[in-house]
Amino acid sequence: MCTRCELLAVSSAASSAPRASAWQPRRAFLLAAGAALAGPALAQVNVGNASVARNLVPADRIEAAGVQQYGQLLEQARAKRALAGDGNAQLQRLRTIANRLIPFATPWNARAREWKWEVNLIGSKQINAFCMPGGKIAFFTGILEQLKLSDDEVAMVMGHEMAHALREHARARMAKSAGTGAALSIGAQLLGLGQMGDLAARAGTQLLTLKFSRSDETEADLVGLELAARAGYDPQASVSLWKKMAAASKNQGGLGFLSTHPSGPDRIQKLEANLPKVEGLYREAKRS
């Protein structure tokens, strides 16, 4: 998955060749550019290119909106004495899992290297978790306690939510909400990126309830699956997780997560089809 590793390998091979051609540095640059467009060069799952539409909304604006809303949510939880303290065992568990996942995030989005990642736990019966643009992660106690998630299953939830941020799904949805195709391009030129940035800031208040497309959800499932496998979490847990989600969806309350992440047999089938692609990564991580 690591583009940097592939480029180092290319560079090493070039330096060891008996007669390096003059265009090899240029070729390495082209390879790097192509890899950046296609996504992580060594990724085992295939999710295609990230949405081009996202480029019409400034990344820093949507990330700033996410940070602001995240801070407001934490303040509200703190006021209700629902924000877990640093000594909370469940919070420490979440942060341990995050620390294993985060090192594998950057190849999916170079901006993640600069994100100030944060993980918090909010006391609530809601079955919910999210990762704001900019790497701001929160879990609600309901998802841990009601679903009785194992560490592997928590990693699948966290990887999925991190993938939404890494693939900039919120940023793309904000852009698409202003129009599509040529109309959006023309609108961006007429309004200027500053006003597109204002759109991102206004829409930032909707980040918690934003509903992603089916293709966004599939991308997040698969990217999250790979992140978790590389971090040494069992890929099979992705299937057990969504079976638990499906069972929970039959209940009446506390389904915040499921309102934006519908479960179903198609989701499980796609995950099962991709398990063989990441099982080698998991075994390698467990050996190291």
N, C-alpha and C positions, 0 to 999 in steps of 0.2 A: 504494500500500500504506500510506502514512503517514496515519494518522488525524489527526495534528496538522495536517498540511498541508491536509487537507480542511476541518477546522474553521477554520483561518485563512482559507481561501477563503470559507467561509460567513460568517465575521465581516466580511471585507472587503466582500462583496456587500451585507451588511446595512447597513454604515456608508455605502455609496455610494448607497443607495436614497433617493429624494426624500422618502418618508414612511415612516419605520420604525415598525412597529406595536409596541405595548407588550409583546406576548408573544414578540417575537423572541429576547430573551435566554433565555427559558424553552425556546423551540423549539431553540435551539443546544444547551442542556443536554440535552434529550431526544435530539437527534441524537448527541451525544457518548456518552450512555449506551447508545443502540442500537448504535453502532459498537463500543463496548467489548465488548458481548455477542456481536456477530456476528464480531468479528475485524477485522483491518485493512481499513478502508473501501475503500482503493484496491488491494487485493490482486487479482491477475490469476487466480490459481488458486483453486478453490473447495474448501475443506476443512470448511466448516460450523463450528459452535461447538465450543469445547474442552469436554471432558468435565466435567459438573457434579460428578461424584463426587469429583474431585480436591479440591474445597473442604472435604471432610471430613478431610483430612490437612493440617496446617499447613505452608505453603510453606517457612517458615524452618527447620522441623525437617528436612524432606527435603533441603533445600539444605545444611544443616549436616552431615547424614549423608554427602552427596556429597563435600563438602569434606574431611571426615575420611578417607573411604575413598581419595580421590584422593591425599591426603598420605601415607597409608600405602603406597600403590602406588609413589609416587615414592621413598619411603625404601627400599623393597625393591629397586627398580631401581638406586638410587644405591649400595646396599650391594654389588650385583653388578657395579658399574661399567657398567651398561647404560643409564644416563640421559644423554642427550646434553647437552653443555655449550652455553652461549649462543653460542659461536662456531661450532657445527656448521652446515654449509651447508644441510643438509636441514631442520634446525629453523628456521633463519632463513627458509627458503622457506615453511614452514608458518605461521610467525607473520606473514609478509607477506600471505599469503592470508587469514588470520583477520582481520587489520586491515582488509581490504577488505570482509569479510562482516559483521563485528560492527555497524557503523553502521546496518545495515538490520534488526537484530534487535528493537529496542525496540517497533516497532509491533505485533509479534506477541506481546509480553509486556512489560508496563510494568516488571515487576520486573527485567528484564534491564539496565535503566539503572543499577541498583545492584550488579550482579554484578561481582565482581573476575575478569574473564576471564583465563584462563591457558592456554597451549599448551605441551605438552612432547612429546618424542620418546623412545621407549623402544626399545632395541635388542633385537629379538626376531624370529624367523622367522614369527611368527604374522601372519596376514592379519587385522588388527584395528585398530579406531579407535573412540573413543567421546567423548561429551560428557556429563559428570555434571551433575545439577541444580546450578544456580549458575554454569554457564559454564566448567567445568573440562574442557579438551579434551586428549586424548592420542592420538597415532598410534604404531603399532608400525612399525619399519622394514620388516617383512615386506610390509605392504600397499603400500608405496611401491616396494620393490625387485622383489618377485615379480610384481606387476601392471604395473610400469613406468608408473606413473600420470603423465599430463601435469598441468600446473597446473590446467587446466580440470576434469580428473577428480578431482583432490584437492579442489577447491572443491565438487564435487558430494558427495563423501563427507563433508566437513566441514559443508556446509550441511545435509545429511541428519541428522547427529548433533546439530548445534545445534538443529535443528527438534524433535527428541525432547525436548530440555530446554525449549525455548520453549513447546511445546504441553503441557508437564508430563505427559508420558506415564507416567513412573515414578511420579509422585505419584498419578495416577489409578489405576494398577495396584495400588499399595499400598492405596488405599481400597477397591478392588473385592475385594482379597484378604480383607478383613474381612467382606464381605457385600455384598449388592446391594439397591437400591431402598429400600423402607420399612424393611427389617430393618437396613440400614446406618444409616439416619437415626435410628432408635430407638436403635441401639447407640451411636451418637455422643452422643446426649443422655444416655443412662444412664451411659456411661463417662466422658464429658467429653472435650474436645479434648486435654487433657493426655495421656490414655492413648492417644488416636489418634496423638499426637506421638511417644509411646514406640514405637508400632508402626512409625512411619516410621524412627525411629532404629535399631530392630532390623533392619528390612528393608533398611536402607542397606548392610548387608554383602553384599546380593545384587545391588546395582546393576549390577555388571559383567556378570553372567550373566542379567539380567532379559530375558525374552522378551516382546516387544510383540505386540499383536494385529495381524491383517492390516490393519485400518483404521488403526491407529497407523502402520504401515509406509508405507501409502499417503500419509497426511498428511505424514510426514517426507520422503518422496520429493518431494512437490509443493511443500511450503514450502521445502525445501532447494533445489529447482530455482529457485524465485523469488528466494531470497536470493542465490544464485550469479549469476543473470542480472542482477540489479540491481547486483551488484558488478563486472559486466563480464566474466563467465566464460561461455563458449559453452554454451548449453543442450544442444546436440547431444552434449556430453560425457557427459551423464547416460545416454544410450543406450550409448555405447561403454564406459562404466564397467561397466554391468551385464552387458554381453556378456563383458567380461573376468571378471567375477565368476562368470558361468555356466560359463565355461571352467575357472576355478580350482576350482569345486565338483566337478569330475570327478577331481581329485587326492585323495590320501589324507590329507595332513597340513596343519597350519597354518591351519585354517579357522575360527578363533575368530569372526571377523566373520560368516561365512556361517552359523554355527550359530544366530545370532539374527537374521540378515537374509537369509532364503532368496531366491535369485534364481529367475527363471522368465520365460516369455514374457508372462504377464499383467502383470508389473511393467514390462517394457519397453514393452508396448503402451500402458499408462496414461501413461507418460512421453511417448511419441511423440504421444499425443493432446493432451497439454498443451503441447507445444513451441510451437505457434503463439501461445499465450496469453502467453508470456514473451519471445519473440524480439524484440518491439519494445523491451522493457526492456533487453535485451542491446545492441541497436543504439544506443539512447540513451546507455547507459553508455559504450560505446566512443567515441562522439562527444565526450563531455564530458572 
